[in-house]
């Protein structure tokens, strides 16, 4: 799969194992300072919890990664959370998992499974988007060509994001870059060459996305 995944709307999860409660939350973060602010807020909100573990990925090409076990045995909390984030291909994402200890030790394997499950549950409840390379085209046509262009756009998986109706109709259409030639060919064919098409600019193209449970 080309592209990368971003958080559009953070979600929450709640997982229980042997009376321990794992409260998880997903955030979109632009940088390390943004992640730190959310982490500090979680510590204040859940001040009575035993652990507030976290992991995040941010920076150019996801070059910055951080994770913390926050007192759990080394490698049993922060690293599993980080692996959930990177395994899903997410960028600019923070996941915090707060644990209220239930009185029973889970062991290292049990902790890894619990933190992994808690992180996945929060991501499953989040609004995610797949971001790929896109292109915006400007299309000018007469009124007879509108329906034909709408059909061509839908066939190529493109989106009409703006339209102006004057003597002519001007449409702005976003499409995946690797579908650009197909879109232009369909418009030209459907309108018998009566539509003027020009490339405006390259831009990110987002589509809704969900991870496997």
Secondary structure, DSSP 8 states (H G I E B T S, - for coil): --SEEEEEE--EEEEEETTEEEEEEEEE-SSHHHHHHHHHHHHHHTTTSSEEEEEEEESGGG-EEEEE-TTSSTTSSHHHHHHHHHHTTB-SEEEEEEEE--SS--HHHHHHHHHHHHHHHHHHTSEEEEEEEEEEEEEEE-GGGHHHHHHHHHHTT-EEEEEEESSSEEEEEEEEGGGHHHHHHHHHHHTTT-SEEEEEEEEEEEEEE----
